[in-house]
């Protein structure tokens, strides 16, 4: 029997996240992103619509320069201003019952001791519905905001390995099971023999411990990771429980999924311990003629220049230093190599150029069709190993209400989406267990101190 797909609403605490320029639409409430009411309303909406997650992206600074300056980013609202998504999660948890809540936090922006404390606190507050999207910083400006320079690509993953190791020691090893007593009769709140300092000493961090938060329902939040480079896949194979892809076609996603899951055995993990979410946007119409109209409207309203600025910044190079016909093979970057890999994979009949980045940016992840045609397309993604969909929006809440009202009923009839709300922690909803399995590298720190 086919397992229903998982659905995540992919958002950012900003006005212009992925499809730029669409905040100008009259129905685009993301222009009011700094209103808590917007996010509470959205969380309630996607929970009622049987989504599994509300997934927040985040950045630590501006993307790289475009046309020799950062003006385009500010002018178009391209992920600036943007607010801290973690601050929202307690409020969202209090207004939902089942919805998973995921935030992106990169290894640069917060010390692992304080980050671990915050995530444990949120996991308690949500009764175990928190997830962490682990990312490495890809922004020069982001690095400089913390007094550093951008670290070389593969070294960032070595840094991330130590970062998560510190977090694992705190989450999994600092407090033994049963350490929290709360005994009013004896006056003993916690068993001193079951709470441990971790004494971590590494290349970047020295952390004594103990963890200041007692074990939360999941201990370690559900672990997401986004990255399709070789180093990214290896990191996902070691650590991730869910991988976020933005592959241009199902067969490309299938290659990444097979490669990542094959690498999991090197860390003693099972392929089924990794779920894969594909990022997609949707143009939905009741007829093919309406679909074509919706497609045309999106193409006309998307700020193409902002799309190029975003992707050029994310790739870590200002493409305006090249002509639009420069082959991508001539582009070198210490930024996100996965983006260049995806563009190369999307253009199969010739050598891709810088121009292709702009052309593909607004359409590459778009699925256009009637609800039935979209269901057909999602079946194709599922066949290559995709477990879930990260639904990227044109407008908030319109993208999600349209998907819930028109596409979700078709998916439910086909068994591609669940009908009933889940229960328990987020990890239990995804894997049928509250804690990480013994095969995960974090498990080695249980009872280690």
Secondary structure, DSSP 4 states (H G I P E B T S, - for coil): -PPPPEEEEEEESBSBSSSTTGGGSTT-GGGGTT-HHHHHHHHHHHHHTT--EEEEE--SSPPPPBTTBSHHHHHTTBS-SB--GGGGHHHHHHT-SS-EEEEEEETTTS-HHHHHHHHHHHHHHTTS-EEEEEE----HHHHHHTT--PPPHHHHHHHHHHHHHHHHIIIIISB-TT-EEEETTTTEEE-GGGB-EEEEE-SS-EEEE--SSPPPTTSSPEEEEE--SHHHHHHHHHH-SEEEE--SSHHHHHHHHHHHHHHHGGGT--GGG-EEEEEEEEEE-SSHHHHHHHHHHHHHHS-HHHHHHHHHHHTTS-GGGS-TT-BGGG---SS-HHHHHHHHHH--SS--BHHHHHHHHTTTTEEEE-HHHHHHHHHHHHHTT--EEEEE-SSTTHHHHHIIIIIHHHHHHTTSS-SS---S-HHHHHHS-SS--TTSGGGGGTT--
